[in-house]
């Protein structure tokens, strides 16, 4: 987060993506790989959330870890594919919300850290 002059932020051009995992190790491994592959600028791991959900017709209650992933909106499809292919669950939760506004230097840092989606040749 350097000393660059902030540029105007286009509402929704960055997003927060939520992913749950069964263990801290699974969350850490995914977070490290996601950031190393430049699919996210930052991943926060929130421990020990309680999830109550219906799976295969049954109500389940589990302790999980919640990942809050900050990325460019245009990279969500690629991020979702990566998570789905490397997640311990057969159906990984990958949902996103656009970032409408926030601290401009931070929002610009996300855009500087996560490259634009490559243009197919």
C-alpha positions in Angstrom: 0.0 0.0 0.0 2.4 2.6 -1.3 2.4 6.4 -1.7 0.8 6.4 -5.1 -1.8 9.1 -5.9 -5.2 7.5 -5.5 -7.2 7.1 -8.7 -11.0 7.3 -8.8 -12.7 4.0 -7.7 -15.3 2.4 -10.0 -18.0 1.1 -7.6 -18.2 -2.7 -7.8 -14.8 -3.2 -9.5 -13.5 -5.1 -6.5 -15.4 -7.7 -4.5 -15.3 -9.6 -1.3 -15.6 -13.4 -1.8 -16.7 -15.7 1.0 -15.5 -19.3 1.3 -16.0 -21.7 4.2 -13.7 -24.6 5.0 -13.9 -27.4 7.6 -10.4 -26.8 9.1 -7.9 -24.0 9.7 -5.3 -25.9 7.7 -7.6 -26.1 4.6 -8.3 -22.3 4.9 -4.6 -21.5 5.2 -3.6 -23.7 2.3 -6.3 -22.2 0.1 -5.5 -18.6 1.2 -1.8 -19.0 0.5 -2.4 -20.6 -2.9 -5.0 -17.9 -3.9 -2.6 -15.1 -3.0 0.4 -16.7 -4.6 -1.5 -17.1 -7.8 -2.5 -13.4 -7.6 -6.2 -14.3 -7.5 -6.6 -12.2 -4.3 -4.8 -9.3 -2.6 -5.8 -10.4 0.9 -7.5 -13.3 2.6 -8.8 -13.0 6.2 -9.6 -16.3 8.0 -12.2 -16.1 10.7 -12.1 -19.1 13.0 -14.8 -21.2 14.5 -18.0 -19.9 12.9 -21.1 -22.1 13.4 -22.9 -23.2 10.2 -26.4 -24.7 10.2 -27.4 -25.9 6.7 -29.4 -28.5 4.8 -27.3 -31.2 3.0 -28.7 -34.3 1.4 -32.1 -33.7 3.1 -30.7 -33.4 6.6 -30.1 -30.3 8.8 -26.4 -30.2 9.9 -24.5 -28.1 12.4 -20.8 -27.7 12.0 -17.9 -25.5 13.1 -16.2 -24.0 10.1 -13.6 -21.4 9.1 -14.8 -18.4 7.0 -12.4 -16.9 4.4 -13.0 -13.3 3.4 -11.2 -12.8 0.1 -10.5 -9.4 -1.5 -10.1 -9.4 -5.3 -11.0 -7.8 -8.6 -14.6 -8.5 -9.6 -13.4 -9.6 -13.0 -11.3 -12.4 -11.5 -14.1 -14.1 -9.5 -14.9 -16.8 -12.1 -11.2 -17.8 -12.1 -11.0 -17.7 -8.3 -14.2 -19.8 -8.0 -12.9 -22.4 -10.3 -9.6 -22.6 -8.4 -11.3 -22.9 -5.1 -13.7 -25.6 -6.4 -10.9 -27.6 -7.8 -8.8 -27.4 -4.6 -11.4 -27.5 -1.8 -12.0 -30.5 0.5 -15.8 -30.2 0.1 -17.5 -31.7 -3.0 -19.6 -28.5 -3.3 -17.5 -25.5 -2.1 -19.3 -22.3 -0.9 -18.0 -19.5 -3.1 -20.2 -16.4 -3.0 -19.3 -12.8 -3.6 -20.5 -9.2 -2.9 -19.3 -6.2 -4.8 -17.4 -3.5 -2.9 -19.3 -0.3 -3.5 -17.0 2.1 -1.6 -14.3 2.2 1.0 -10.8 3.5 1.8 -9.5 4.5 -1.6 -5.9 3.7 -1.1 -6.9 0.2 0.1 -9.2 -0.3 -2.9 -6.5 0.8 -5.2 -4.0 -1.6 -3.5 -6.3 -4.5 -4.3 -6.3 -3.4 -8.0 -2.5 -3.0 -8.0 -2.0 -6.4 -6.3 -4.4 -8.5 -8.4 -3.6 -8.2 -12.1 -6.4 -7.7 -14.7 -7.8 -10.8 -16.3 -5.6 -11.8 -19.2 -7.1 -11.2 -22.6 -7.4 -14.4 -24.6 -5.3 -14.5 -27.8 
